[in-house]
Amino acid sequence: MLLLDYENTLLQSILTEKFSGATPPANIDQVVSDFDGVTFHISTPTAKTQILISLSIKCYKELVSYGAEQVLEREYGNYITSPEPGYDFSILIDLENLPAAPEEKEELVNRIALLKRNVMAAPFEKAFDEFGTLSAEAAKYTSESAPQGVKEGGEVMAIHYRDEEAIYIKASHDRVTVIFSTVFRDETDRIFGKVFLQEFVDARRRAIQNAPQVLFRSDPPLELQGLKGVGKTGEKGEVGFITFVLFPRHLTPQRREANISHIQTFRDYFHYHIKASKAYIHSRMRRRTADFLQVLNRARPENEEKERKTASGRTFRVQG
């Protein structure tokens, strides 16, 4: 299994080179595409020492409603500037006013490379905070006497980050549920997906007892029943719903940041390995076919050459 990086590697490499000072400042105008249709624009619109990094993401307005602006303010502070036209969020870096220590420069590069991760973290952080509030409130009551709001948990937060696909997050007093809706364009993808997800279930049963519970179904889970827009997914393929149940041990302050990073990349991780598995099987089939052809070629009888003579006595060879 291959784990995908949380940061944008190309963005990280460009900024590392510029921050090192090994080369003189130069004009930049580069568009970088990331997973899930996210686009970055790295440019120097006013001066070679002023680097503007802009982000475009499909679900930005939804993320703002779940607290994305507060998260971005916390992470990037004074670097935030007015969004570039056509983009949702921008930060401006002055190469002449960078931190002095190499460790601080590296930390800033890594923080900028995690821009997509940080903006997507807002609804997860909100759900984790709601879990803490609901858990503390539920501790005051028995299961029978708990108010209805504590029993039901928080609202379902929907993030429509791709066409026809979304992430749904719901906090309860004893867990946080994260549901991915994903579209399988053909039946083989769905078969591979079921096999792949079964490994998650078996791994938890065999050895990794602390792993989140993973469920897969074709119809919307109970948490999404009656939620507007859920039934409209999958118009160009068959839709599936993958549910992760995060228990209190996954939501501790020491583990929440890593868990947010891991779970964000699941959809890309999932479909990447489906495609990689299909490519591997196809390559094995081609290799096996080539081996069969070699066997058949070796089994073919060799052509025998015979001599013939014309009426004038000239000799020529024919293959029998």
C-alpha positions as CSV (number, residue, x, y, z in Angstrom):
1,M,0.0,0.0,0.0
2,L,1.2,3.5,-0.9
3,L,0.4,6.4,1.5
4,L,-0.2,9.7,-0.3
5,D,1.4,12.8,1.0
6,Y,-0.7,15.4,2.7
7,E,1.3,18.4,1.3
8,N,1.6,19.5,-2.3
9,T,5.1,18.3,-3.2
10,L,5.5,20.6,-6.2
11,L,4.5,23.7,-4.2
12,Q,6.9,22.6,-1.4
13,S,9.9,22.1,-3.8
14,I,9.3,25.5,-5.5
15,L,9.2,27.4,-2.2
16,T,12.1,25.5,-0.7
17,E,14.3,26.6,-3.7
18,K,13.1,30.2,-3.4
19,F,13.6,30.4,0.3
20,S,17.1,28.9,0.2
21,G,18.5,31.9,-1.6
22,A,20.6,29.6,-3.8
23,T,19.3,31.3,-6.9
24,P,18.5,35.0,-7.5
25,P,14.8,35.9,-7.4
26,A,13.0,35.3,-10.7
27,N,9.5,35.7,-12.1
28,I,7.1,32.9,-11.4
29,D,3.8,32.1,-13.1
30,Q,2.9,28.5,-12.5
31,V,-0.5,26.7,-12.1
32,V,-0.3,23.5,-10.0
33,S,-3.2,21.0,-10.0
34,D,-3.8,18.9,-6.9
35,F,-6.2,16.0,-6.1
36,D,-9.9,16.6,-5.9
37,G,-9.8,19.4,-8.5
38,V,-7.9,21.8,-6.3
39,T,-5.7,24.4,-8.1
40,F,-2.8,26.5,-6.9
41,H,-1.4,29.5,-8.7
42,I,2.2,30.6,-7.8
43,S,3.1,33.9,-9.2
44,T,5.1,37.2,-8.8
45,P,2.6,39.8,-10.0
46,T,4.3,42.9,-8.6
47,A,8.0,42.0,-7.9
48,K,10.3,39.1,-8.1
49,T,10.7,39.0,-4.3
50,Q,6.9,39.0,-3.7
51,I,5.5,35.4,-4.2
52,L,1.7,35.1,-4.3
53,I,0.2,31.7,-3.6
54,S,-3.5,31.3,-4.4
55,L,-5.9,28.5,-3.8
56,S,-9.1,27.5,-5.7
57,I,-11.3,24.8,-4.2
58,K,-14.8,23.8,-5.3
59,C,-16.3,23.7,-1.8
60,Y,-14.7,26.8,-0.3
61,K,-18.0,28.5,0.6
62,E,-19.1,25.4,2.5
63,L,-15.8,25.3,4.3
64,V,-16.1,28.9,5.3
65,S,-19.5,28.2,6.9
66,Y,-17.7,25.5,9.0
67,G,-15.0,27.8,10.3
68,A,-12.3,27.7,7.5
69,E,-11.5,31.4,7.8
70,Q,-10.6,31.0,11.5
71,V,-8.3,28.0,10.7
72,L,-6.6,29.9,7.9
73,E,-6.1,33.0,10.1
74,R,-4.5,30.8,12.8
75,E,-2.2,29.1,10.3
76,Y,-1.2,32.0,8.0
77,G,-1.9,35.2,9.9
78,N,0.0,38.2,8.5
79,Y,0.7,36.4,5.2
80,I,-3.0,36.5,4.2
81,T,-3.9,39.0,1.4
82,S,-6.8,39.7,-0.8
83,P,-7.8,36.7,-2.9
84,E,-6.5,36.8,-6.5
85,P,-9.3,37.1,-9.1
86,G,-10.6,33.6,-9.9
87,Y,-9.3,32.1,-6.7
88,D,-10.7,31.7,-3.2
89,F,-7.8,32.4,-0.9
90,S,-4.3,33.9,-1.3
91,I,-1.2,34.5,0.8
92,L,1.7,36.8,0.0
93,I,5.3,35.9,0.9
94,D,8.1,38.5,0.9
95,L,11.5,36.9,0.2
96,E,13.2,39.9,1.8
97,N,11.3,39.4,5.1
98,L,11.5,35.7,5.8
99,P,12.3,34.1,9.2
100,A,16.0,34.1,10.0
101,A,16.4,30.6,11.2
102,P,16.5,27.7,8.6
103,E,14.2,25.7,10.8
104,E,11.6,28.5,10.7
105,K,11.9,28.8,7.0
106,E,11.3,25.0,6.6
107,E,8.3,25.1,8.9
108,L,6.8,28.0,6.9
109,V,7.3,26.1,3.6
110,N,5.7,23.0,5.1
111,R,2.8,25.0,6.4
112,I,2.1,26.6,3.0
113,A,2.4,23.2,1.3
114,L,-0.4,22.0,3.6
115,L,-2.7,24.8,2.5
116,K,-5.3,22.4,1.0
117,R,-5.1,20.2,4.1
118,N,-5.6,23.1,6.5
119,V,-8.6,24.6,4.7
120,M,-10.3,21.2,4.5
121,A,-9.6,20.6,8.2
122,A,-12.1,23.2,9.4
123,P,-15.3,20.9,9.5
124,F,-13.3,18.1,11.1
125,E,-12.0,20.4,13.8
126,K,-15.5,21.7,14.3
127,A,-16.9,18.1,14.6
128,F,-14.1,17.2,17.1
129,D,-14.9,20.2,19.2
130,E,-18.6,19.4,19.1
131,F,-17.8,15.8,20.2
132,G,-16.0,17.2,23.3
133,T,-19.0,19.5,24.2
134,L,-21.6,16.7,23.7
135,S,-19.5,14.2,25.6
136,A,-19.2,16.5,28.5
137,E,-22.9,17.3,28.4
138,A,-23.9,13.6,28.1
139,A,-21.8,12.8,31.2
140,K,-24.3,14.7,33.3
141,Y,-27.2,12.4,32.4
142,T,-28.0,8.7,32.1
143,S,-28.8,7.3,28.7
144,E,-32.5,7.5,29.4
145,S,-32.6,11.0,30.8
146,A,-30.3,12.7,28.3
147,P,-32.0,15.6,26.4
148,Q,-32.9,14.9,22.7
149,G,-30.2,17.2,21.4
150,V,-27.5,15.3,23.3
151,K,-28.8,11.9,22.0
152,E,-29.0,13.0,18.4
153,G,-25.7,14.8,18.3
154,G,-24.6,17.7,16.1
155,E,-25.6,18.6,12.6
156,V,-24.4,16.7,9.5
157,M,-21.8,18.9,7.8
158,A,-21.7,18.3,4.0
159,I,-18.6,19.1,2.0
160,H,-19.2,18.8,-1.8
161,Y,-15.6,18.7,-2.8
162,R,-16.0,16.9,-6.1
163,D,-18.7,16.6,-8.8
164,E,-21.3,14.1,-7.5
165,E,-19.2,13.2,-4.4
166,A,-19.2,14.6,-0.9
167,I,-17.9,14.1,2.6
168,Y,-20.4,14.1,5.5
169,I,-19.3,14.6,9.1
170,K,-21.5,14.2,12.2
171,A,-20.4,14.5,15.8
172,S,-22.2,12.6,18.6
173,H,-21.5,12.3,22.3
174,D,-19.6,9.1,21.9
175,R,-18.2,9.2,18.3
176,V,-17.6,11.2,15.2
177,T,-18.9,9.7,12.0
178,V,-17.3,10.5,8.6
179,I,-19.0,9.3,5.5
180,F,-17.6,9.4,1.9
181,S,-19.9,9.2,-1.0
182,T,-18.0,8.0,-4.1
183,V,-19.0,7.1,-7.6
184,F,-17.9,3.9,-9.3
185,R,-17.8,4.5,-13.1
186,D,-17.9,0.8,-14.0
187,E,-18.7,-2.4,-12.2
188,T,-15.1,-3.6,-12.0
189,D,-14.2,-0.6,-9.9
190,R,-17.0,-1.5,-7.5
191,I,-15.8,-5.1,-7.2
192,F,-12.2,-4.0,-6.5
193,G,-13.5,-1.4,-4.0
194,K,-15.4,-4.1,-2.0
195,V,-12.3,-6.3,-1.9
196,F,-10.1,-3.3,-0.9
197,L,-12.5,-2.2,1.9
198,Q,-12.8,-5.8,3.2
199,E,-9.1,-5.6,4.0
200,F,-9.9,-2.6,6.3
201,V,-12.5,-4.7,8.1
202,D,-10.3,-7.8,8.3
203,A,-7.2,-5.8,9.5
204,R,-9.2,-4.4,12.4
205,R,-10.5,-7.9,13.3
206,R,-7.1,-9.6,13.1
207,A,-4.5,-7.2,14.6
208,I,-5.4,-3.5,14.6
209,Q,-8.0,-3.3,17.3
210,N,-7.7,0.4,17.7
211,A,-8.5,1.2,14.0
212,P,-11.7,3.0,13.2
213,Q,-14.7,0.9,12.2
214,V,-15.2,0.9,8.4
215,L,-18.6,0.2,6.8
216,F,-19.6,0.1,3.1
217,R,-23.1,0.2,1.6
218,S,-24.9,1.2,-1.6
219,D,-27.7,3.1,0.0
220,P,-27.3,6.2,2.2
221,P,-26.5,5.4,5.9
222,L,-29.0,6.3,8.6
223,E,-27.1,9.5,9.4
224,L,-27.9,10.8,5.9
225,Q,-31.5,9.7,5.7
226,G,-33.6,12.6,4.5
227,L,-30.6,14.9,4.0
228,K,-31.1,17.1,0.9
229,G,-29.1,16.3,-2.1
230,V,-27.8,12.9,-1.1
231,G,-30.1,11.1,-3.5
232,K,-28.8,13.1,-6.5
233,T,-25.4,11.6,-6.4
234,G,-24.3,8.9,-8.8
235,E,-26.1,10.0,-11.9
236,K,-23.1,9.0,-14.1
237,G,-22.2,5.8,-12.2
238,E,-23.1,3.7,-9.2
239,V,-22.7,5.4,-5.9
240,G,-21.3,3.9,-2.7
241,F,-21.1,5.2,0.8
242,I,-18.0,4.5,3.0
243,T,-18.4,5.2,6.7
244,F,-15.6,5.7,9.2
245,V,-16.6,5.7,12.9
246,L,-14.0,7.6,15.0
247,F,-14.2,6.7,18.7
248,P,-13.0,8.8,21.6
249,R,-9.5,7.2,21.4
250,H,-9.1,8.6,17.9
251,L,-10.2,12.1,19.0
252,T,-7.7,12.9,21.7
253,P,-5.7,16.2,21.3
254,Q,-2.6,14.2,20.7
255,R,-4.1,12.3,17.7
256,R,-6.6,14.6,16.2
257,E,-4.3,16.4,13.8
258,A,-2.8,13.2,12.4
259,N,-6.3,11.7,12.0
260,I,-7.6,14.7,10.2
261,S,-4.7,14.5,7.7
262,H,-5.2,10.7,7.2
263,I,-8.9,10.7,6.7
264,Q,-8.8,13.6,4.2
265,T,-6.7,11.6,1.8
266,F,-8.9,8.5,2.0
267,R,-10.8,9.0,-1.2
268,D,-7.7,9.6,-3.3
269,Y,-6.0,6.7,-1.6
270,F,-8.9,4.4,-2.2
271,H,-9.4,5.1,-6.0
272,Y,-5.6,5.2,-6.6
273,H,-5.3,1.7,-5.3
274,I,-8.3,0.5,-7.3
275,K,-6.6,1.8,-10.5
276,A,-3.2,0.4,-9.5
277,S,-4.8,-3.0,-8.9
278,K,-6.4,-3.0,-12.3
279,A,-3.2,-1.9,-13.9
280,Y,-1.3,-4.7,-12.1
281,I,-3.8,-7.4,-13.2
282,H,-3.7,-6.1,-16.8
283,S,0.1,-6.3,-16.9
284,R,0.0,-9.8,-15.5
285,M,-2.5,-10.8,-18.2
286,R,-0.3,-9.3,-20.9
287,R,2.7,-11.1,-19.5
288,R,0.8,-14.5,-19.3
289,T,-0.5,-14.0,-22.9
290,A,3.1,-13.4,-24.1
291,D,4.2,-16.6,-22.4
292,F,1.4,-18.6,-24.0
293,L,2.4,-17.2,-27.4
294,Q,6.0,-18.2,-26.9
295,V,4.8,-21.8,-26.1
296,L,2.6,-21.9,-29.2
297,N,5.4,-20.6,-31.4
298,R,7.7,-23.3,-30.1
299,A,5.1,-26.0,-30.8
300,R,4.6,-24.9,-34.4
301,P,6.2,-27.4,-36.8
302,E,9.2,-26.2,-38.7
303,N,8.7,-25.6,-42.5
304,E,10.6,-28.1,-44.7
305,E,12.3,-26.9,-47.8
306,K,12.1,-29.1,-50.9
307,E,14.0,-28.8,-54.2
308,R,12.0,-28.6,-57.5
309,K,13.3,-28.4,-61.0
310,T,11.8,-26.6,-63.9
311,A,11.4,-28.1,-67.4
312,S,14.6,-26.4,-68.4
313,G,16.5,-28.1,-65.6
314,R,16.8,-25.0,-63.3
315,T,16.6,-25.8,-59.5
316,F,14.5,-23.8,-57.0
317,R,13.4,-24.3,-53.4
318,V,9.8,-24.4,-52.0
319,Q,8.6,-24.6,-48.4
320,G,6.4,-27.6,-47.6
